[in-house]
Amino acid sequence: MKHEVKFYTYPKFIYAWPIIVLGFLLWPLSSVMSAETLGWIWGIALLVVFVTLGFDLNRNFTIFWVVLIAGAWIAILWLRDVKQVMFFSKVYEFFAGLDPQYSKTLGLAISIVLALLYLIMWVWTRINCKWRITHNEFEHYQFGRRDDSIARGAKRIQTNYPDFFEFLLCLAGDLVIYDASGRRELRRIPDVPLLPIVKKRINKILEATEVTMGAIEDEAEVEESNGEDFGPLQ
């Protein structure tokens, strides 16, 4: 049985992978699919990546926008068919008439450059954004030093998914560490890819050591008497 879990946190650039993959994937498909179809595919993927990088849309907010857009679409169809309001149809025809053309050479060139930057990000992450969790400690490592260490004691760990698209693209979310009482946040580790899998591995490590209610109460008293306050990790 493993006695430690290692994982890494990443910058937001990790969510750009669809654009990188599509550049290589659409290169051979350009011979069997129209440039307009490929253009819409690439454009939609680019829009999803930009929304992921630029906004934090939680589950409820995303559902709200989906319902709002669906309702607006139904209203537009009703106005067109019942009230003969053609304004929105003209808008649709405008975008459809743009006839976007995908350039396989440009798409491939962008993917190659982004792939190189992605590799640099991956190496940098392995050097500066490593976390190691054992039965007794939560450790954060940076190049040449161990930047942070939290004694485990009777901590409570919770997963949080603040952005729907980050979860959609990388199963990513925040790993939150609370004190023994579960009331005070000690650390928030953001942008952890494959977080459900990481959390499952952490659970196996922490469950291997039983924590009694007495230990929880003792640690809570010690933390309160010492005024321990770590604050969120930057």
C-alpha positions as CSV (number, residue, x, y, z in Angstrom):
1,M,0.0,0.0,0.0
2,K,1.3,3.5,-0.9
3,H,2.0,5.8,2.0
4,E,1.9,9.1,0.1
5,V,0.1,10.9,-2.7
6,K,1.8,13.3,-5.0
7,F,0.0,15.7,-7.3
8,Y,0.5,19.1,-9.0
9,T,-1.3,22.4,-9.4
10,Y,-1.3,24.1,-12.8
11,P,-1.7,27.6,-14.2
12,K,-4.9,28.4,-16.2
13,F,-3.0,27.7,-19.4
14,I,-3.7,24.0,-18.8
15,Y,-7.2,24.5,-20.1
16,A,-5.9,25.5,-23.5
17,W,-5.4,21.8,-24.5
18,P,-8.4,21.6,-26.8
19,I,-6.9,24.2,-29.2
20,I,-3.6,22.3,-29.2
21,V,-5.2,18.9,-29.9
22,L,-7.6,20.3,-32.6
23,G,-4.7,21.8,-34.6
24,F,-3.2,18.3,-35.0
25,L,-6.5,16.5,-35.3
26,L,-8.0,18.7,-38.0
27,W,-4.9,18.6,-40.2
28,P,-5.8,15.1,-41.7
29,L,-9.6,15.8,-41.4
30,S,-9.2,18.8,-43.7
31,S,-9.1,16.4,-46.7
32,V,-12.5,14.9,-45.9
33,M,-14.4,17.8,-44.3
34,S,-15.2,21.3,-45.6
35,A,-13.2,24.2,-44.4
36,E,-16.4,25.9,-43.2
37,T,-17.3,23.0,-40.9
38,L,-13.8,22.8,-39.5
39,G,-13.9,26.6,-39.0
40,W,-17.0,26.3,-36.8
41,I,-15.5,23.4,-34.9
42,W,-12.3,25.3,-34.2
43,G,-14.1,28.5,-33.4
44,I,-16.4,26.9,-30.9
45,A,-13.5,25.2,-29.2
46,L,-11.7,28.5,-29.0
47,L,-14.8,30.1,-27.5
48,V,-15.0,27.4,-24.8
49,V,-11.3,27.8,-23.9
50,F,-11.7,31.6,-23.6
51,V,-14.8,31.3,-21.4
52,T,-12.9,28.8,-19.2
53,L,-9.9,31.1,-18.9
54,G,-11.9,34.3,-18.4
55,F,-14.8,33.3,-16.2
56,D,-15.6,31.3,-13.1
57,L,-19.0,29.7,-13.9
58,N,-20.2,27.4,-11.1
59,R,-22.8,24.7,-11.7
60,N,-25.8,26.8,-10.8
61,F,-24.7,29.8,-12.8
62,T,-24.0,27.6,-15.8
63,I,-27.4,26.0,-15.6
64,F,-29.0,29.5,-15.4
65,W,-27.2,30.6,-18.5
66,V,-28.2,27.4,-20.4
67,V,-31.8,27.9,-19.5
68,L,-31.7,31.6,-20.3
69,I,-30.1,31.0,-23.7
70,A,-32.6,28.2,-24.5
71,G,-35.5,30.4,-23.5
72,A,-34.2,33.2,-25.6
73,W,-33.9,30.8,-28.6
74,I,-37.5,29.7,-28.2
75,A,-38.6,33.3,-27.9
76,I,-36.8,34.2,-31.1
77,L,-38.4,31.3,-33.0
78,W,-41.8,32.3,-31.6
79,L,-41.3,36.0,-32.7
80,R,-40.3,34.8,-36.2
81,D,-43.1,32.3,-36.8
82,V,-46.0,34.0,-34.9
83,K,-45.2,37.8,-34.9
84,Q,-43.2,37.8,-38.2
85,V,-40.3,39.6,-36.4
86,M,-37.3,38.8,-38.7
87,F,-34.6,40.8,-37.0
88,F,-33.0,37.9,-35.2
89,S,-33.3,35.7,-38.3
90,K,-31.3,38.4,-40.1
91,V,-28.7,38.3,-37.4
92,Y,-28.5,34.5,-37.8
93,E,-28.2,34.8,-41.5
94,F,-25.4,37.3,-41.1
95,F,-23.3,34.9,-39.0
96,A,-24.2,32.0,-41.2
97,G,-23.2,34.0,-44.3
98,L,-19.8,34.8,-42.9
99,D,-18.7,31.4,-44.2
100,P,-15.6,31.0,-41.9
101,Q,-12.8,29.1,-43.5
102,Y,-10.4,27.0,-41.4
103,S,-6.8,27.1,-42.4
104,K,-5.1,23.8,-41.6
105,T,-1.6,25.3,-41.9
106,L,-2.4,28.2,-39.5
107,G,-4.2,25.8,-37.1
108,L,-1.2,23.5,-37.1
109,A,1.3,26.3,-36.6
110,I,-0.7,27.6,-33.6
111,S,-0.9,24.2,-32.1
112,I,2.8,23.6,-32.5
113,V,3.7,26.8,-30.7
114,L,1.2,26.3,-28.0
115,A,2.4,22.7,-27.5
116,L,5.9,23.9,-26.9
117,L,4.6,26.4,-24.3
118,Y,2.5,23.7,-22.8
119,L,5.6,21.5,-22.4
120,I,7.4,24.4,-20.7
121,M,4.4,24.8,-18.3
122,W,4.4,21.1,-17.6
123,V,8.1,21.1,-16.7
124,W,7.8,24.3,-14.6
125,T,4.9,22.7,-12.7
126,R,6.9,19.6,-11.9
127,I,9.6,21.9,-10.4
128,N,7.5,24.5,-8.5
129,C,4.0,23.2,-7.9
130,K,4.4,19.8,-6.3
131,W,2.3,18.7,-3.4
132,R,3.0,15.6,-1.3
133,I,0.5,14.2,1.3
134,T,1.4,11.5,3.8
135,H,-0.3,10.2,6.9
136,N,1.2,13.0,8.9
137,E,1.9,16.0,6.6
138,F,0.8,18.1,3.7
139,E,3.9,19.4,2.0
140,H,4.3,21.9,-0.8
141,Y,7.6,21.8,-2.7
142,Q,9.3,24.5,-4.8
143,F,12.6,24.4,-6.6
144,G,15.4,23.8,-4.1
145,R,13.2,23.9,-1.0
146,R,10.2,22.7,0.8
147,D,8.0,25.8,0.7
148,D,5.3,24.8,3.1
149,S,4.3,22.0,5.5
150,I,1.2,21.4,7.5
151,A,1.1,18.7,10.2
152,R,-1.9,16.5,9.4
153,G,-3.4,15.8,12.8
154,A,-7.1,15.8,12.4
155,K,-7.6,17.9,9.3
156,R,-10.6,17.8,7.1
157,I,-10.3,17.8,3.4
158,Q,-13.0,19.0,1.0
159,T,-13.1,19.2,-2.8
160,N,-14.7,22.3,-4.5
161,Y,-15.5,22.8,-8.1
162,P,-15.8,26.5,-8.6
163,D,-15.9,26.4,-12.4
164,F,-18.1,24.1,-14.6
165,F,-15.8,24.4,-17.7
166,E,-12.7,23.7,-15.7
167,F,-14.3,20.5,-14.5
168,L,-15.5,19.7,-18.0
169,L,-12.1,20.1,-19.6
170,C,-9.8,18.7,-16.9
171,L,-11.9,17.4,-14.1
172,A,-10.2,20.2,-12.2
173,G,-11.2,22.0,-9.0
174,D,-9.9,23.2,-5.6
175,L,-8.7,21.0,-2.8
176,V,-9.5,22.7,0.5
177,I,-7.9,21.9,3.9
178,Y,-9.7,22.8,7.1
179,D,-8.7,22.7,10.7
180,A,-9.7,19.9,13.1
181,S,-13.1,21.6,13.8
182,G,-13.9,21.9,10.1
183,R,-14.7,25.6,10.5
184,R,-11.5,27.4,9.5
185,E,-9.9,27.1,6.1
186,L,-6.1,26.5,6.4
187,R,-5.2,26.0,2.7
188,R,-6.9,26.2,-0.6
189,I,-5.0,24.4,-3.4
190,P,-6.5,25.6,-6.7
191,D,-6.5,24.1,-10.2
192,V,-5.9,20.5,-9.4
193,P,-6.6,18.4,-12.5
194,L,-8.3,15.0,-12.2
195,L,-9.4,16.1,-8.7
196,P,-11.9,13.2,-8.1
197,I,-9.1,10.7,-8.7
198,V,-6.7,12.7,-6.5
199,K,-9.3,12.9,-3.7
200,K,-9.9,9.2,-3.8
201,R,-6.2,8.5,-3.5
202,I,-5.9,11.0,-0.6
203,N,-8.9,9.3,1.2
204,K,-7.1,6.0,1.1
205,I,-4.0,7.6,2.7
206,L,-5.9,9.4,5.4
207,E,-8.2,6.5,6.2
208,A,-5.2,4.3,7.0
209,T,-4.7,6.3,10.2
210,E,-7.7,6.5,12.5
211,V,-8.4,9.8,14.0
212,T,-10.4,9.8,17.2
213,M,-12.8,12.5,18.5
214,G,-10.4,13.1,21.4
215,A,-7.6,13.9,18.9
216,I,-9.8,16.2,17.1
217,E,-10.8,18.1,20.2
218,D,-7.2,18.2,21.4
219,E,-5.9,19.6,18.2
220,A,-8.7,22.2,18.0
221,E,-7.8,23.4,21.5
222,V,-4.1,23.6,20.6
223,E,-4.8,25.6,17.4
224,E,-7.1,28.0,19.2
225,S,-4.6,28.6,22.0
226,N,-1.7,29.1,19.5
227,G,-3.8,31.3,17.2
228,E,-2.8,29.2,14.2
229,D,-3.9,30.9,11.0
230,F,-2.3,29.9,7.8
231,G,-4.6,31.7,5.3
232,P,-5.1,30.6,1.7
233,L,-2.1,29.6,-0.3
234,Q,-1.1,32.1,-3.0
